[in-house]
């Protein structure tokens, strides 16, 4: 899974982060995760003044080509949304499916005097306080990202903001991101998509997620019960994210070489069907596989669809096809 990254990124520091570490650990258990620092940010070259969308998409192309995968799932986070959308529209043959997490297609679907005033104020906060040793000015951004965070987590974001980018890069990049519009490309994307968005997100409002899901042809919206832009590891919403992404990516996992529809089942779908064949209930299967009952039901429904069975006898028919 290739991640179209966000501005708050530093590949070296993130491994020690009480805010980001669970993303790396838990997503890494689901898939091979390929991340990169945004141009001008983190470990990428700092002396960059071109933050146009076209340049950012070129970076994504370069990372994808260097990774060497012919096809892959693409995850868009925060400001990474427009770059991911643009890449998928230009290279649909390489993207199997898309995951959107607290992100957007257009920074401002509707521009108003209030939104312009807000952006001006935030830019002034960056200009005045970004490079200061004291974090009072950066704390405005930290509090918007993780209003539910503890003192240690907020301090880490305060420091990571300054470590991720210089003041001038932060200003220049935000100016470009805030004029980006890619919603006109969404109707052309035909790959399956899942949109995960926090209901109380203060950095990228929930309406952005709803607009994404409604404009994409094959998308499902998952509303996360969280106020955090960066969902924290101890929130129930984080477990929902992991279960949803695991189930969503399972369709890409099948390495079974058997002929027929059974070969199209993912490893997890086959595992759950095999447990169903022993007579276990959905609740028992959920406990055995450490997922929710809802996730078990979704895997079973995906398996039924792939195997071409339906109705009340779908479970028995699917098990029979599996055991042929």
C-alpha positions as CSV (number, residue, x, y, z in Angstrom):
1,X,0.0,0.0,0.0
2,X,1.5,3.3,-1.1
3,X,0.6,6.3,1.1
4,X,0.2,9.7,-0.4
5,X,1.6,11.5,2.5
6,X,0.6,14.6,4.5
7,X,2.7,17.6,5.6
8,X,3.1,16.4,9.2
9,X,5.7,13.7,8.4
10,X,9.3,12.9,9.2
11,X,10.2,9.3,8.4
12,X,12.9,9.2,11.1
13,X,11.1,10.9,14.0
14,X,7.7,9.2,13.3
15,X,9.0,5.9,14.7
16,X,9.4,7.5,18.2
17,X,6.1,9.3,18.0
18,X,3.4,8.8,20.6
19,X,1.0,10.1,17.9
20,X,2.1,8.3,14.8
21,X,3.8,5.1,15.9
22,X,0.6,3.0,16.0
23,X,-0.1,4.0,12.3
24,X,3.3,2.5,11.3
25,X,3.0,-0.6,13.5
26,X,-0.7,-1.5,12.8
27,X,-0.8,-0.6,9.1
28,X,2.5,-2.5,8.7
29,X,0.8,-5.6,9.9
30,X,-1.9,-5.3,7.3
31,X,0.2,-4.6,4.3
32,X,3.6,-3.6,3.0
33,X,3.4,0.2,3.6
34,X,5.4,2.6,1.4
35,X,5.7,6.1,2.8
36,X,7.6,9.1,1.8
37,X,8.1,12.7,3.1
38,X,6.3,15.4,1.2
39,X,8.7,17.6,-0.9
40,X,10.4,20.1,1.3
41,X,9.4,18.2,4.5
42,X,11.0,15.6,6.7
43,X,14.0,13.8,5.2
44,X,13.2,15.1,1.7
45,X,15.2,17.9,0.2
46,X,14.4,21.1,2.1
47,X,15.4,23.7,-0.5
48,X,12.2,23.4,-2.5
49,X,10.0,26.2,-3.7
50,X,7.7,24.3,-6.1
51,X,4.7,22.9,-4.2
52,X,2.4,22.8,-7.2
53,X,0.1,19.8,-7.5
54,X,1.8,18.7,-10.7
55,X,5.1,18.5,-8.9
56,X,3.6,16.6,-6.0
57,X,2.1,14.1,-8.4
58,X,5.4,13.7,-10.2
59,X,6.9,12.8,-6.8
60,X,4.2,10.2,-6.3
61,X,4.9,8.7,-9.7
62,X,8.6,8.5,-8.9
63,X,8.0,6.7,-5.6
64,X,5.6,4.3,-7.2
65,X,8.1,3.5,-10.0
66,X,10.9,3.1,-7.5
67,X,8.8,0.7,-5.4
68,X,8.6,-1.6,-8.4
69,X,5.0,-2.8,-7.9
70,X,2.9,-3.1,-11.1
71,X,-0.4,-2.6,-9.1
72,X,-1.0,-1.5,-5.5
73,X,-3.6,0.1,-3.2
74,X,-3.2,3.8,-2.7
75,X,-3.9,5.6,0.6
76,X,-4.5,9.3,0.8
77,X,-4.1,11.1,4.1
78,X,-4.9,14.8,4.8
79,X,-3.2,17.0,2.2
80,X,-2.3,13.9,0.2
81,X,-5.8,13.6,-1.1
82,X,-5.5,15.7,-4.3
83,X,-2.1,14.2,-5.3
84,X,-3.6,10.6,-4.9
85,X,-6.7,11.5,-6.8
86,X,-4.7,13.1,-9.6
87,X,-2.3,10.1,-9.7
88,X,-5.2,7.5,-9.8
89,X,-6.9,9.5,-12.6
90,X,-3.8,9.5,-14.7
91,X,-2.6,5.9,-13.9
92,X,-5.8,3.9,-13.2
93,X,-4.1,0.7,-14.4
94,X,-1.8,0.7,-11.4
95,X,-4.3,1.4,-8.6
96,X,-6.3,-1.6,-7.3
97,X,-8.2,0.3,-4.7
98,X,-8.1,3.6,-2.7
99,X,-8.2,4.4,1.0
100,X,-9.1,8.0,1.9
101,X,-8.4,9.0,5.5
102,X,-9.4,12.5,6.8
103,X,-8.7,14.0,3.5
104,X,-10.3,16.1,0.7
105,X,-10.5,16.6,-3.1
106,X,-10.9,20.4,-2.9
107,X,-9.4,22.3,0.0
108,X,-12.4,24.6,0.0
109,X,-15.4,23.4,-2.0
110,X,-16.9,26.9,-1.4
111,X,-14.7,29.9,-0.7
112,X,-16.1,32.6,1.5
113,X,-14.7,35.7,3.2
114,X,-14.6,33.7,6.4
115,X,-12.5,30.9,4.9
116,X,-10.1,33.5,3.4
117,X,-9.8,35.2,6.8
118,X,-9.1,31.9,8.5
119,X,-6.3,31.0,6.1
120,X,-4.8,34.4,6.5
121,X,-4.8,34.1,10.3
122,X,-3.3,30.6,10.2
123,X,-0.6,31.8,7.8
124,X,0.2,34.7,10.2
125,X,0.5,32.2,13.1
126,X,3.0,30.2,11.1
127,X,5.0,33.3,10.1
128,X,5.2,34.7,13.6
129,X,5.5,31.5,15.7
130,X,6.7,28.5,13.7
131,X,10.4,28.9,14.4
132,X,10.1,29.9,18.0
133,X,11.4,27.6,20.7
134,X,8.2,28.2,22.6
135,X,5.2,26.3,21.2
136,X,2.3,28.6,21.9
137,X,1.7,29.5,18.3
138,X,2.2,26.0,17.0
139,X,-0.1,24.7,19.7
140,X,-3.0,26.1,17.7
141,X,-2.4,23.6,15.0
142,X,-1.6,20.8,17.4
143,X,-4.9,21.4,19.2
144,X,-6.8,21.3,16.0
145,X,-5.2,18.0,15.0
146,X,-5.6,16.1,18.2
147,X,-8.0,18.0,20.5
148,X,-8.4,14.7,22.4
149,X,-4.6,14.3,22.9
150,X,-2.7,14.3,26.2
151,X,0.1,16.7,27.1
152,X,2.9,14.4,25.8
153,X,1.1,13.9,22.5
154,X,0.4,17.6,22.0
155,X,4.0,18.5,22.8
156,X,5.2,15.9,20.3
157,X,3.0,17.5,17.6
158,X,4.3,21.0,18.6
159,X,7.9,19.8,18.0
160,X,7.1,17.7,14.9
161,X,5.6,20.7,13.2
162,X,8.9,22.6,13.4
163,X,11.0,19.4,12.6
164,X,8.9,18.5,9.6
165,X,9.3,21.8,7.7
166,X,10.7,25.3,7.8
167,X,8.5,28.3,8.3
168,X,8.8,29.3,4.6
169,X,8.1,25.8,3.3
170,X,5.1,25.5,5.6
171,X,3.6,28.8,4.3
172,X,4.4,28.0,0.6
173,X,3.0,24.5,0.8
174,X,-0.2,25.6,2.5
175,X,-0.8,28.2,-0.1
176,X,-0.6,25.6,-2.8
177,X,-2.7,23.0,-1.0
178,X,-5.4,25.5,-0.2
179,X,-6.0,26.3,-3.9
180,X,-6.0,22.7,-5.1
181,X,-9.1,21.4,-6.7
182,X,-9.5,17.8,-7.9
183,X,-13.2,17.0,-7.4
184,X,-13.7,17.1,-11.2
185,X,-11.6,14.0,-11.4
186,X,-13.5,11.9,-9.0
187,X,-16.2,10.6,-11.4
188,X,-13.5,9.1,-13.5
189,X,-12.2,6.8,-10.7
190,X,-13.7,3.4,-11.0
191,X,-11.6,1.4,-8.5
192,X,-13.2,0.4,-5.2
193,X,-12.7,3.1,-2.5
194,X,-13.3,3.5,1.2
195,X,-13.5,6.9,2.9
196,X,-12.6,7.0,6.6
197,X,-13.4,10.4,8.2
198,X,-13.6,11.6,11.8
199,X,-17.0,13.2,12.5
200,X,-15.3,16.0,14.6
201,X,-12.2,16.6,12.5
202,X,-11.2,20.3,12.9
203,X,-8.5,20.3,10.3
204,X,-10.5,18.7,7.5
205,X,-14.2,18.8,8.2
206,X,-16.4,15.7,7.9
207,X,-18.2,17.3,5.0
208,X,-15.1,16.7,2.9
209,X,-15.4,12.9,3.5
210,X,-19.1,12.9,2.6
211,X,-18.4,14.8,-0.6
212,X,-15.6,12.3,-1.6
213,X,-17.8,9.3,-0.9
214,X,-20.8,10.7,-2.8
215,X,-18.7,11.7,-5.9
216,X,-16.7,8.4,-6.2
217,X,-18.4,5.7,-8.2
218,X,-17.6,2.7,-5.9
219,X,-17.0,4.2,-2.5
220,X,-18.2,3.6,1.0
221,X,-18.1,6.2,3.8
222,X,-17.1,5.1,7.3
223,X,-17.8,7.8,9.9
224,X,-15.3,7.6,12.7
225,X,-16.5,8.6,16.2
226,X,-13.6,10.9,16.9
227,X,-12.8,14.5,17.1
228,X,-9.1,13.9,16.2
229,X,-7.7,14.5,12.8
230,X,-5.0,12.1,13.8
231,X,-6.9,9.2,15.4
232,X,-5.0,8.1,18.4
233,X,-4.1,4.5,19.2
234,X,-6.2,4.2,22.3
235,X,-9.4,5.4,20.7
236,X,-12.1,2.9,19.7
237,X,-12.1,4.6,16.3
238,X,-8.6,3.4,15.6
239,X,-9.8,-0.2,15.9
240,X,-12.5,0.6,13.4
241,X,-9.9,2.0,11.0
242,X,-7.8,-1.2,11.3
243,X,-10.7,-3.5,10.8
244,X,-12.1,-1.6,7.9
245,X,-8.8,-1.3,6.1
246,X,-7.9,-5.0,6.7
247,X,-11.2,-6.1,5.3
248,X,-11.0,-3.7,2.4
249,X,-7.5,-4.8,1.4
250,X,-8.2,-8.5,1.7
251,X,-9.5,-8.6,-1.9
252,X,-5.9,-7.8,-3.0
253,X,-4.3,-10.6,-1.0
254,X,-5.2,-13.8,-2.7
255,X,-2.2,-15.9,-3.7
256,X,-4.1,-19.1,-4.1
257,X,-3.4,-20.7,-7.4
258,X,-6.4,-23.0,-7.5
259,X,-8.7,-22.6,-10.5
260,X,-12.3,-21.3,-10.3
261,X,-14.0,-18.8,-8.1
262,X,-12.5,-20.1,-4.9
263,X,-9.1,-18.8,-6.1
264,X,-10.5,-15.3,-6.0
265,X,-11.1,-15.5,-2.2
266,X,-8.7,-13.5,-0.1
267,X,-6.7,-15.3,2.6
268,X,-9.0,-13.9,5.3
269,X,-12.2,-14.8,3.5
270,X,-11.0,-18.3,3.1
271,X,-10.0,-18.5,6.7
272,X,-13.4,-17.4,7.9
273,X,-15.2,-19.8,5.5
274,X,-13.1,-22.6,6.8
275,X,-14.0,-21.7,10.4
276,X,-17.7,-21.5,9.3
277,X,-17.3,-25.0,7.9
278,X,-16.6,-26.3,11.4
279,X,-19.9,-25.0,12.6
280,X,-18.7,-21.9,14.5
281,X,-21.1,-18.9,14.7
282,X,-20.1,-15.5,13.5
283,X,-19.5,-14.4,17.1
284,X,-17.2,-17.4,17.7
285,X,-15.4,-16.7,14.4
286,X,-14.9,-13.0,15.5
287,X,-13.4,-14.1,18.8
288,X,-11.2,-16.6,17.1
289,X,-9.8,-14.1,14.5
290,X,-9.8,-11.0,16.8
291,X,-12.1,-8.9,14.6
292,X,-15.7,-7.7,15.1
293,X,-18.8,-9.6,14.2
294,X,-19.5,-6.9,11.6
295,X,-16.1,-7.6,10.0
296,X,-16.8,-11.4,9.9
297,X,-20.2,-10.7,8.2
298,X,-18.5,-8.4,5.6
299,X,-15.9,-11.1,4.8
300,X,-18.6,-13.7,4.4
301,X,-20.7,-11.4,2.2
302,X,-17.6,-10.7,0.0
303,X,-17.0,-14.5,-0.3
304,X,-20.6,-15.2,-1.2
305,X,-20.5,-12.6,-4.0
306,X,-17.2,-14.0,-5.4
307,X,-18.6,-17.5,-5.2
308,X,-21.9,-16.6,-6.8
309,X,-24.1,-17.8,-4.0
310,X,-26.9,-15.9,-2.2
311,X,-30.0,-16.4,-0.1
312,X,-30.5,-18.3,3.1
313,X,-28.4,-21.2,2.0
314,X,-25.5,-19.0,1.0
315,X,-23.3,-20.1,3.9
316,X,-23.7,-23.8,3.2
317,X,-23.2,-23.3,-0.5
318,X,-20.1,-21.3,0.0
319,X,-18.6,-23.8,2.4
320,X,-19.4,-26.6,-0.1
321,X,-17.6,-24.8,-2.9
322,X,-14.6,-24.2,-0.7
323,X,-14.3,-27.8,0.2
324,X,-14.7,-29.2,-3.4
